[in-house]
Amino acid sequence: MSLLEENADILAEMERDGSDLGPARSVDFSHVFPDQLSAEAFAAECERDGFKIDIVEIDRDEDPWDVTVSTDMQPSAVNITSWEERFDARAETYGGRSDGWGFFRV
């Protein structure tokens, strides 16, 4: 299953559960990193591009640094997949990886 298909399935399930996917809202893209330096470098680049950023260290053995990048959009499979792929490619340049996305349901 492609990432686009996976995201489409997730959104379809949300819609079946009663979420209104029409209004634009903040979508949060999570990324994990092995160290603080990598996480902060990724976050700084995203912040320079105008995205909202949150960095937190999580108590776990692997990839303990989480960076959430938030941007406003209408939550469609195409929009989410496009941004998820872009952020993942950027995270990989700093030794990180994408770890999913989410938003508050309306």
C-alpha positions as CSV (number, residue, x, y, z in Angstrom):
1,M,0.0,0.0,0.0
2,S,1.4,3.4,-0.9
3,L,1.6,6.3,1.5
4,L,-1.1,8.1,-0.4
5,E,-3.4,5.1,-0.1
6,E,-2.6,4.7,3.6
7,N,-3.4,8.3,4.3
8,A,-6.6,8.1,2.3
9,D,-7.7,5.1,4.4
10,I,-7.0,6.9,7.6
11,L,-8.9,10.0,6.6
12,A,-11.8,7.9,5.3
13,E,-12.0,6.2,8.7
14,M,-12.0,9.6,10.4
15,E,-14.8,10.8,8.2
16,R,-16.8,7.6,8.9
17,D,-16.3,8.3,12.6
18,G,-18.0,11.7,12.2
19,S,-15.0,14.0,11.6
20,D,-15.6,16.9,9.2
21,L,-12.6,17.0,6.9
22,G,-13.7,20.2,5.1
23,P,-12.3,23.0,7.1
24,A,-8.7,23.9,7.0
25,R,-6.9,23.3,10.3
26,S,-3.4,22.8,11.8
27,V,-1.9,19.4,10.8
28,D,1.0,18.2,12.9
29,F,3.8,16.1,11.3
30,S,5.9,14.2,13.8
31,H,9.6,13.4,13.3
32,V,12.1,11.5,15.4
33,F,15.8,12.0,15.7
34,P,18.7,10.2,17.4
35,D,20.1,13.3,19.1
36,Q,19.3,16.9,20.1
37,L,21.7,18.5,17.6
38,S,20.0,16.8,14.6
39,A,16.5,17.6,16.0
40,E,17.4,21.3,16.5
41,A,19.0,21.6,13.1
42,F,15.9,20.2,11.4
43,A,13.6,22.3,13.5
44,A,15.6,25.5,12.7
45,E,15.3,24.9,9.0
46,C,11.6,24.3,9.2
47,E,11.1,27.3,11.4
48,R,13.0,29.5,8.9
49,D,10.5,28.4,6.3
50,G,7.6,29.6,8.5
51,F,6.4,26.4,10.1
52,K,5.4,26.1,13.7
53,I,7.8,23.9,15.6
54,D,7.8,21.9,18.9
55,I,10.8,19.9,20.1
56,V,10.6,17.5,23.0
57,E,12.9,14.8,24.4
58,I,11.1,11.5,25.1
59,D,12.3,8.8,27.5
60,R,13.0,6.0,25.1
61,D,16.1,4.1,23.9
62,E,15.8,4.8,20.1
63,D,15.3,8.2,18.5
64,P,14.5,10.1,21.7
65,W,14.0,13.5,20.1
66,D,10.6,14.4,18.7
67,V,10.1,17.4,16.4
68,T,6.6,18.3,15.4
69,V,6.1,20.6,12.4
70,S,2.7,22.2,12.1
71,T,1.1,23.8,9.1
72,D,-2.4,24.9,8.2
73,M,-4.2,22.9,5.4
74,Q,-7.4,21.3,4.4
75,P,-6.7,17.6,5.4
76,S,-6.9,15.7,2.2
77,A,-4.8,12.6,1.4
78,V,-3.0,14.5,-1.4
79,N,-2.2,17.5,0.8
80,I,-1.1,15.4,3.8
81,T,1.0,12.9,1.7
82,S,2.7,15.7,-0.2
83,W,3.8,17.5,3.0
84,E,4.7,14.2,4.8
85,E,7.0,13.2,2.0
86,R,8.6,16.7,1.9
87,F,9.2,16.8,5.6
88,D,10.5,13.2,5.7
89,A,13.0,13.9,3.0
90,R,14.2,17.0,5.0
91,A,14.3,15.0,8.2
92,E,16.4,12.3,6.6
93,T,19.1,14.9,5.7
94,Y,19.5,15.3,9.5
95,G,19.4,11.6,10.4
96,G,15.7,11.6,11.3
97,R,12.6,10.2,9.9
98,S,8.9,10.9,9.7
99,D,6.8,9.4,12.5
100,G,3.2,10.1,11.4
101,W,0.8,13.0,11.5
102,G,-2.4,14.1,13.2
103,F,-4.8,16.9,13.9
104,F,-7.7,17.8,16.2
105,R,-10.9,16.5,14.8
106,V,-13.7,18.9,14.0
